[in-house]
Amino acid sequence: MSSYLNSVLKQFTYHKSLGDKTIAQLKFDDLQKETVADANSISIIVKHLAGNMLSRWTNFLTEDGEKEWRNRDEEFVDSFTSKQDLLNSWQKGWQCLFIAIEQLSVSELEQIIFIRNQGHTVTEAINRQMMHYAYHVGQIVYIGKLIKDKEWESLSIPKGQSKDYNNEKFSKTKGKRHFTEDL
């Protein structure tokens, strides 16, 4: 199970990096764009993710993941005043998550924690949040790609380059390694 915790950290780091690389390609007004009426901008998604992370991962093992101080509805109102303000919030949420996970031990993975009074093993809670964050980071990347259009710098294997990518991967000796090690 220690491999699970190491894998979790790598997966969260990977998804954070996708968001980081998308945000880096965009100007502040791009981050605030709604692609359609009443859609969430990247800015709002970042605010929601940060709020969720702070709520879920603060005192992760001892308090319900939905904190009384969280105002989820307010997360869907863009109040960032600058790109740096947005980045500070983004980093604060991820930092809270990483600290909580880095402090976990294998023996705690079956412990029951609560989110809105619903019991989860620590493993289930981690998986729940990982999927939630991957969903929203995917939205961030997609919106970023729509905004940048032809100026988008691909975060994965660019179209038409799969063969070259696979040739590079298969040129290496077989071995156990996490796919994020080459990024």
Buried (B, 14 or more C-beta within 10 A) or exposed (E): EEEBBEEBBBBBBBBBBBBBBBBEBBEBEBBBBBEEEEEBBBBBBBBBBBBBBBBBBBEBEEBBBBBEEBEEEEBEEBEBEEBEEBBEBBEEBBEBBBEBBEEBEEEBBEBEBEBEEEEBBBBBBBBBBBEBBBEBBEBBBEBBBEBBEEEBEEBEEEEEEEEEEEEEEEEEEEEEEBEEEEE
